[in-house]
Amino acid sequence: GEVTYLDRLIDGFFERAPRMRTGWTAFTSDHGEALGAHGMYWTHTGLYPDTLRVPLVLAGPGVPEGRVVKAPVSNTDVARTLLEVSGVIEPDGAGPFDDFAGPFDDFAGASLLSPEILDDERKEPRFVIGQNGNSAAVFHEGWYLLLHIETVNWGNPPGAVRHSIELYDLNEDPGFTTDVADEHPERARRLRRALVAWLNDLPPDGILAGAIPGDPSARDELAALGYAVNEASAIEGTLIDPDCDCAECEAMR
């Protein structure tokens, strides 16, 4: 209901402000929301597409109408794009503030209108990890493998077994509704090995492992945004031992 109400307000705003329709608009968010899939309701925890697929809509002069870009992008790319189309910086980084040693020098990101992004479908694996290292996943060539590192209800669906996996064929099942790990055991093994190797390359004491920021000011900034980490990960050492001999890991040898 709130979403529908806001949609109507935005539509009315654009109707009453014609100059907005001729300008640039970027609509995005920081996460998706689970609305019942996989037994998870009204939350943005977990690593299913409900949470991972962040909306990004860009409209304005020169934007290809109706174009869907498959390449993953970041918020720094959004900021860079808006600075370029507004003339604050040029595509090569130059701009009207060349004599200003400020935040526009070497600004991060790339334009979302660049051919490299518009034509890129990113064939290489993409890895993701959940808060406190409770779960991790990998996207590769139309497949998605989810690994439950710890048995917890927060950040994983209820009842997920420690070190168990789920496998989804995104071409046939874009909504991640049917786990096909049993039907594709070799693919599951290959993706799981790649994911475990990536996890073991992460810094064991870094923020990706669930560590609390040591700087008090950093913790205060997180708390002010509503994203304070209250406790570090309970996992000691590596997030998952590649030589683990539990039943779930043995089945994936």
Disulfide bonds with the S-S distance in Angstrom:
none
